[in-house]
């Protein structure tokens, strides 16, 4: 597909979304911030009526602002509970723009997708029970890298997936958009019906493209209705279905449809039909041939829109679940004193807990009229706001834990003979990276019959390099002892509230068992048992194969550990 046609499709997606924001769900706009994205958003604003709501949802929005609830200031002034609308209800009848959708929290995703499905928000908090309409379309701004994506539940509900990273600013010509045509298309939309043959053709095409979501054919049909309304058609035409297939089904395709291959041998002649068959049966047999033309049109439109090489990446990413706690920082952990606020909970002021004043006042506000009547007969001046113990709300926080990297180095005779010097060089590079991230590092070496901790967890890069430089080589390979020592150290680090990461450098050729006895079969069995112990504990690990020609031994150990396997280049490589 040419760049000009791709930009035309992106502008068409904006128009179809403007015709039916609620029905099509929205647009997933995968693009970095820049002039190309600004031009597309300007096209969308030009296509939307100026009276429609246009709200922006920030990344770290609280549930109170998102869903609505008690208006604290108005309640305190009026002396009675006063409700306020949330951002989802304020976007009713318009468009909701999600900033940095790839980093949106799971709780925010649940609230947004639930409102998209029910077309309303339900608030039951602070003594209130409210149902507010929330019919809106979504524009999700996805600025993620190659392995960062918006939540799958949100992507599945958005009809149009538009990737603007392929365009430069000079490729984005002005696209003529008529607001009058959009308004007229909205008026025609409800009168356009879908035929059963068209529904069957869309579903057949989705199955042929490997799309398993049931929402995709529904969104494609709604896109076809919007295209028919925009083009001034009284019913859905073949061109409208082709546009919907290109814009809705093509970005979701995981496989190319298989073309019909002629058989090498002639098929046997068909059996004659029974004499009692009626003409109705012949008509039913001819119906698939009639509908096949529409199926081919849809699949041809999708194939023309799919860039070469994109399906392999889609298949690779569709089955991969990315952990949000992985990366340079440690795992998220609850905290009472510091970190990112994550709401509040009823509790008592003890153990250094912090009082959430706003939420405490919010909990006490609905009860003020009753408490004032109860306190009317008491002597002395009454406070302006009556707070009780049950009103206390304790702030909750989450913070990234510190990361400790444990280096487990094979210093046996086989490693020293082959590539111990290269392994030390690799460890020095990793140590420098840990220093940049301010991680703690520890070092374990195993050789002979034992494993020993050369360096306890520290942030001193100089101490780590000295321990590494003075590491001798020689003796047997007690791989099980080294993995056991790493497991015990990682477990103690985890008990301190930190996140351990184990990097093992070995050739995988264990020949010393746990009890110190020589023998390769027993040593390999013990090593596999130690590796499975680390996988069961959920410890992040990486195994670097330092053998002269990486083989299956170290790779099998990495598989049992659940670790990432990284072989060093061949020793004789040029």
N, C-alpha and C positions, 0 to 999 in steps of 0.2 A: 504494500500500500504506500502511495506517495505521501510526502509530508503535507502537501496541500489538501489531499483528501482526508488525511488523519485530522488536520485542524478543522476541516469542515464537519467531520463527525463529532468532534469535541463541542463545536458551537451548536450543532443540532441537538446534542444531548442536553445542553443548557436550555434550549427552546422547549424540548419535550418535557423536561422537568418543570419548566415554568407553566406549561399547560396543565399538568396534573401532579402537583408536588406531593400530595398525600398518597395518591394511588401508586406512583412509581417509587415511593419511599425516599429517594434522594440520590445524591451523586457522591461517589468516593473519588476525591480529587487527590491523586498521588503526585505531589510536586513540592519542590522546595520553594520557600518564599522568594519572590522575585517578580520582574515585570511580566513574565508570561502568565503566571498565576493571577496577577492583578488584572491583566487584560481579560482573562476568562471570567473572573468574578465581576468585572465591569459589564461584560456581555450578559451575565445572569441578572444583574441589577437592572439593566435596561429592558430585559424581558419580563420582569416581575412588575405587577401594578404597584404604584407608589403607596397605596393604602395598605398593602400586605405587611404584616409584622416581619421584622428582620432582626433576629436576636443572635448574639454571640455567646457561646458557652465556654467559659475559661476552663483551663485544665484541672485545677484543684478546687473546684466549686464544692461547697458544702451541701449536705442534703437539705438543710433548711431553705437555702436560697434556690435550690434546684426544684424542690417539690412544693415549697410554700409551707405555711403553718401560722404560728402566732406572731403577729406584729407587736414586738415588745414595747416600743415607744408609744404606739397608739393605745395599747392595752393599759399601760401605766397612766396615761393621761385620761383615758375614758373611765377607768375603774371597772372595766368589763372586758372579756376576751374579744379581740379584734383580729380577724384573719387577714393574711396577705397572700397574694398569688405568687407561685413560684415561677421560675424562668420557663419551664415547660408549658405552663398555662399561658404565660404571656406571649409565647410563640404561636398560639392557636391561630389557625388561618394563614400562616406565613411560613417562614423558613428559619431553621435553627442551624447555625454554623458552629461546628465542633472544631476547636483549635487543637492541634497536635493529637489527633485521634489515635495515633499509634501508642500513645502513652496514657490514654484514658484509663482510669481505675475500673476495676470490675464492678464496684457498686454503682458508679455513674453509668456504666454501660447497661447494667440491668434496668435502672430507672428509665433511661432513654428508650431502650428497645421495648420495655413494657408499655410505655406511653404510645409508641408507634403502633403497637398491636391493638391496644384497647381504645386508642384515641381519646384518652382521658387520664388524669392523674388522681390517685386516691391518697388522701392525707388523713391519717389517724394518729395524731400526736398532740401533746400539749393541751389535752382536753378538748380537741376539735376532731370532727369527722366531716371531711369535705370531699366532694367529687367535682373536679373542674375539667372542662373540655380542653383537649390538647391535640388538635389535628394539625400536623405540621409536616413539612418535608425537611430532610437533613442534607447538609453539605458538609461532609467529613473531610477535613484537611489533613492528609496523611503525608508527613514529612520524614517518614522512616527511612532507614538505610536498607541494604539488601535483605537483611534478616529481621527487619522490624516491620510489622504490619498492624493495621487497625484490628480490633477484636473481630473474630470470625462471625460472631452473632450479629454484629453491626454490619459487616460487609455483605452478609447474606440478605439483609433487608433493603439494601440499596440497589436500585435497578442498574444504574450507569456507573461503570468503573472507568475513569478517565485518567490516563497517564500523560502528564505534560512535560516530563523530563526529557522527552525526545525532541522537543521544539526549542529553537532559539527565538529570540524576540523578532528577528526579521522574517521568520516563518509565519508569524501570527498576524495575518492581515485583518483589517476591520471587516466584520461580518454584519451585513445588514439585518437588523431585527426590528420588526414592526410591533409595537405594543398593541395596536388595534387588532392585529391578526391573532395575537395571544389571547386577548379578551374574547374575540369571536370564537376561537377554538375551544375555550373553556365553556362557552354557551352551547356548543355543539356536542361536547364530549358525552353527556349523559344519554344522548339519542343513538349513539353508535353501539351496535351489537356485534358479538363475535359468533361465527359459525362453528358448529361442532367439528367440521373438517379442518378448520384453521387451528382449533385447539389440539386436535390429534397431530397435526403436522408439527406444531411447536414442540409438543411433548416428545415426538419421535426424534426430532432434531436434537433436543437436549440430551436424550439418552444416547444418541450416536456420538455426541461430543464428550461423553463421559461425565456429564453433570448429574450429580446425585441429589442435589437440593430440589425440593418440591416448590420452593419459592421462585426459582429462576424462570420456569415456564409461565407462572402467573405474572411475574414482573414483565416478561417479554410481551405477553398479551396486553397488558396495560400500556406498555410503550407503543405497541402497534395501534391501540385506540387513540393515544395522544397524537401519533403521527398522522392518522387518518383525519382527526379533527383539525390539525394544523394545516393539512393539505386541502381542506375543504371538501373531503369525501363524505358521502352519506353512509358508507359502510367501509369496512377494512378491505383494502385492496392488496394485491400481491406486493407492490412496492412498499407499502407500510409494514408488512410482515418482514420483508427483507431488511428494512432499516432497523426494526426492533431486534432482529436476530444478530445483526452486525454490532449493535451497540450494547445489547444485554447478554446474549449468549457467548459471543466471541471472547470477551475477557474472562469468562468462566471456564472455557473449554480446556480439557485435560488431555484429550486425544483427538487425532484427526479421524474423521469418519472413513471407514474402509470402503474403497471403491468396489463395485461389482466386478469380479474377475471371471472371464469366460472359462468354462470348463475345458480341459484338454480333450476329454473324451465326450462323444455325443451322449446326451442323457437318453435313457430308455424311453420309448414312446409312451405317452400317458395312457392310462387305462380308460376305456370308454365309459362315460357317465352312465349310471343306472337309468333305465327307461322311465322310472317314475319321478325323475328330477323335474322340477318346474322351472319356468323362466326366472323366477325370483332368485333361485340359487345361482344361476349364471350371472345375474346382476350383482349379487354379493361378491362373486369371485372377481368381477371386473372393477369393483370399487377401489381396492388397493392400487391398481394400476392408474386410476384417475388421480388419486391423492399423491401418487409418487412424484408427479411433476412438481407439486408444491413443496414436498420434502426436499427435492433436489435444489430448488430455488433457495430455500432457507440455508441448506448446508453450503451451497456455493457462496452465498453472501457472507457466512461466517468464515469460511476458508480465506476469502479475500481480505478479511479484516485482521487475521491472526498474523503477527510478525513471525519471521522464521526464527526457530530456536527458542521461542518463548515457552513452548509447551513442556519441554524438559525441565525448565526452571519451575514452572507451576507445579508439575508433578512432584518435584523434589521438595518444594515448600509446603505442599498441601498436607503431607503426612508428618511434618516436623512441628513439634510443640516447643515453642521457645520459652524458657524459664525467665521470668522477669527478675529473679534474684541472682541470675548469673551475670558475670561481667567483672569489672575491675573492683567493684565494691562487694562487701559481704552481704549476707542475707538480711532481710528485714526482721527486726526484733522489737517486741513491745517494750516501751520505756515509760517511766512515770515522770521524768524530769526534763528530758530533752528529745529533740527529733521533730519530725513533721506531725502536726496535729491530725488525729484521726477520729475526732468526735469526743464524746464525753459519756460517762456512766455514773449512775447513782452510787455514792460511796461516802466514806468518812475521811476527814482530814487527818491522816496519819501516815507514817512511813515516808515522809517527804512528798506526799502527793500535792498536786497543784489544783486549786479551786478554779473552775471555769465560771467566772462571774456572770457572763451573759447567759449561759445555759441555766445557771442557778436562778437568776431572775425570771427567765422564761418559764421554768418549772413552777415558780411561786406565783406568777402573775394571775393565772386563772382562779386561784383560791383567795385572792385579796378581798372580794366582797363578803365572803363567808367568814373569813378571819376577822374582818373589821366588826362584823355584827357580834361575833363571839367575844371580842375584846372591848366592846362598848361599855360594859359595866365595870371594867377595871379602873383603878385609880392611876393617876399620873398621865403624862403625855405619851401618846402612842406614836410609834415610829411610822414613817411614811409608807414603808413596805415591810410587811410582816413575813419574816423568813423562818422556816422551821428546819429541823434536822433532815427531814426526808427530802428537802428541796436541794440539798447539796449535790452538785454535779462535779465529778473529778475529771480533769482533762486527761486524755489518753494520747500517747505519742508513739511513733515508730521511727526507728533510726537504723542506719546501716551498721552492722557489726564490723569490727576490725577483722582483717583477713591475715592469716598466718600461712605462709607457704613452707611446706616441709620437703626438703630435698633428700631423697633416699638414693645414695650413690653406691653402685656395685664396684668395690675395690678389690675384687678377687683376682686370681692369677690370669684367668682368661680375659678379663676386661683390661688388666694392666698390659697384657701382651698386645692387645689389638688397639683399643681406642680410648683408653682412660684419659689421655691428654685432650683429645677432642671433646670428651664428655665434660672435662673441667672447663673448657672454653665455652661450651654451651651453658653450663651452670653460671658462669660469670655474666653472660648476656642476660640470663633470666634474673640474676641477682640485681643487675642494674635496673631492670624493668620493675622489680619489686620495690627498689629504693625510690623510684619516681612515684609509685603509687602509695608510698609510705606504709607498705605491708611489713609485718614482722616475718623473719625467716628463721628456719631451724634446719639443721643438717644431721643426717644419720648416714653412717657408712657401715657396710657389712662385708666381711671377708673372714677367711679361716673357718671358725665355727660359731662366731658370735656377731651381733650387731650392736653398735654403740652410738650414743648421741654425742657427736662431736661439738655441736653448738646448740644450746637451748634457744628458745624463741627470743629474738633480739631485732632491733632496728639498725644495728651497727653494720654497715656495709664492709668496713675494714676488717672487723672480726670474722665475718663470713668468708672474705677472701683469704685471710690468713689460715683459717681452718681448711679451706679447700686446697690451698697451695701445699700445705704440709700433709696432705692425705697420701699415705703410702699404699702400694698395691702388692698383691700376692696372696696365695692361699686358695682355699676352696670358695664355693659360692653358696652361702647359707641364705638363699632367697627368702625362705619362709621366715627366718629370724628377722630379716630386714623388714618384711611386710608387717610382721607382728609388732615390731618396735614402732613403725610408722602408725599403725592402728592405735596403739596405746597412747602415743603422743597426740594424735589427732583427737582422740576421745577426751583427753584431759583439756585440750584447747577448746573443744566444743562446750565442755562443762563450765568454762569460764565465760561463756557467752560470745565467743569469737567463732569465725568461720575458717576451718582448716582446708587447705588444698595440698594434695600430695603429688609430687613429681618424682617418678621413679626412673632412674637411668640404669639399665641392665641389659645384658644379652639374653636373659631368660634361661640360661643353661645351669639350672640348679643341680648341685651334686652333694649337698650337705643337708641332712634332714633336721627337723626341729630339735631332736635330742642330741645333735652333734655327730651322729653316726654317718659315715660316708655311704654313698649309694645313690645312683641317679633316679631309679624308679620311686623309691620312698621320698626322696627330696622333691621330686616334681609333684608328687601327690600332696605333700605338705604345703608346697608353694601354692597350688591351686586352691587348697582349703583356706589358706590365709587370704588369697585374693577374693574368694567368695565372701569372706567375713567383712572385708572392706566394702564390697558392693552392697551387702545387706545393711550396713550401717549408713549407706547413703553419702559416703565421703567422696567429694570431687577429686578426681585423680587423672593424671596424664602419665603415660609410659613412653619413654624415649628408648628405642631399640638402638643400642650402641655396638651391636655385633658387626663384623667386617662386611658381611652380606646379610641383611635382615632376612630372617626366616620365620617359620611358623611358631617357634617356641615362645618368643616374647609376645607375639600377637595373640596367642592363646591365653597367656597370663593377663594381658590387657582386657581381653574379652571377658574373662572371669571376674576381673575387678570392676567391670563397667567403666573402664577408663578409655580415654582417647589414645589411640596408638599413633606414634610419630616416629618413623624410622629415620636414622641419620642417613645421609647419602652413602652410596657404596664407597668403600675405602679406595678402590681402584678407579673411581669415576673421574673423568676429566672435565 
